[in-house]
């Protein structure tokens, strides 16, 4: 089954993608996603094209891997690769100050990063008492459009690339964060929920500071 919106054909079932859409090399699709995310704010590129590109990539992974767990790992890995390369662009364009704690980090992710690259603003909620664990609730998932997951892919985490993007970006600013997709609209959940838990904050000690300390000891 398929539905047509303007000049873009959005396919309803993932296995159908490979027969009706020309599936290029996965690396090409990945580069297309990176380009779309970087250019989104400036050029307002078609959201439907983005949805189709992402769906095509997931469909190709479904062809290449038998187990949903392996597909989920690949989506996470690809996302981390995108996040590590996007973070420099984000810091340059957002001009934000360094976050003082994880509360501020989550706020920037939701209100600045998601809005800038995906055009949505998730709610930050369900904080742990320690302030190192929270959920992002998306009432609208930008990766979804007109997609339904076949029953044989019931364990597929369709939006898992978002988790990978966040992991990769946060790693580049020295934050080790465990990120999991707990709910997804594509599975008829009421929201898409991404859970983030701060595991470790890597500190960088400047060489100058070390030298000053050594000089003080002499």
Secondary structure, 3 states (H helix, E strand, C coil): CEEEECCEEEECEHHHHHHHCCCCCHHHHHHHHHHHHHHHHHHCCCHHHHHHHHHHHHHHHHHHCCCHHHHHHHHHHHHHHHHHHHHHHHHHHHCCCCCCCHHHHHHHHHHHHHHHHHCCCCEEECCCCCCCEEEEEECCCCCCCCCECCHHHCCCCCCHHHHHHHHHHHHHCCEEEEEEEEECHHHCCCCEEEEEEEEEECCCCCHHHHHHHHHHHC
